Amino acid sequence: LDQGWWPDGLYTPPSDQAMMYDLEMTKRFGMNMVRKHVKIEPARWYYWCDRLGLLVWQDMPSGDSGRNEQSKANFRRELQAMIDYLRHFTCIVIWVPFNEGWGQHDTVQIVQWIQDYDPTRLVNEASGWDNKGSGHISDMHSYPGPSMRPVEAQRACVLGEFGGLGMPVAGHTWQSERNWGYVTFKSAGELTEAYVGLLAQLRPLIGLGLCAAVYTQTTDVEVEVNGLLTYDRQVVKMDLDRIAEAARRLYLPPPIVHVIVPTSQTQAQTWRFTTAQPSRDWFEPQFDDSSWHSGPGGFGTTGTPGAVVRSVWNGPEIWLRRSFDLDSVLTKGDLALVIHHDEDAEVYLNGQLIKTFKGYLTNYRFVVLTQDALQALKLGSNLLAVHCHQTAGGQYIDVGLAIIIEP
């Protein structure tokens, strides 16, 4: 994600060389595409994308939220002017008329107009938020993520924004304090580890059908300190070699993802559950849970980010149990939890503790487990047991299992 801001000229780049530098660094980071975020650049920027070999998703700059007929007509005039100005640059592969619902209106009609006016390119109806089902792309945002919407038959599934990992670098910030990122780190090492971890989590999503992901963002922008580069372009904030290698892995053939135990994200799955303290052996396969309640996952409160609540849980504790059958021995691949937890969680497989979690997530995530966890699986009946503890704010728990087989 590239907003194209500069500390000396704001929207005005200082030089042709400066524009080229940002794009060259984008390639060095291991990326093959730039989403130009709610800004139209000078023609030379697109020239350099053509010359350097970078694809571009071009946003239409957003307007007011309460549109009247006059502002709608002006939006369409400026949208047509943008396309006329940029259509000869071959780097542009997607038009993005709206971002996160900002000024979004008449989505289906505007998307159809763009498709008719420029049938040579794809149209992403809206990056994030309001999905109207039009255009060529289904686009969600997830911070820090990653996550994805369910795969569709006729539209590509993409992650239009994720990441936003922040770290202020003293002497290279717009202001000395009150800077922010979606998640903030204190050292280049910590930031690099988190970034590499996020990119690793994209691999199973690619196996499920994710077609693109846009990391936020190329550079810091004023008080936003979640750039790969500082605002003055003087510091690369992570280990360049490590993050480039992590990005290169994303272009490998996609892994095969076999879902063993589905979550309730797209279809309700039945669990046994209780909110009363059970006996110590509650997670053992032989434990009698016949007195527990039965209901569909996920469990939590409406409004918790990323949650698909099918059973309300609004107390401090919940314990879950679910049986599943395996009809063959798994001999290759990595066993992974598919989990969304808010807050602390413990997960057991056939009586063995396989993972503990602290804090919370804002979406479903694949978490690769150790080989010991894979060996805990057995032919026939298996048991997945989960405990989740909540203290404040939103709350949610849902868990599944999958095998990830890299080619």
Helices and strands as residue ranges (DSSP letters): H 16-28, E 33-36, H 43-52, E 55-59, H 69-86, E 92-96, H 107-117, E 122-123, E 137-142, E 156-163, E 165-166, E 183-184, H 188-208, E 210-216, H 240-248, G 249-251, E 256-261, E 270-274, E 293-296, E 299-300, E 311-312, E 317-326, E 334-342, E 344-349, E 352-357, E 365-368, H 371-376, E 380-389, E 396-405
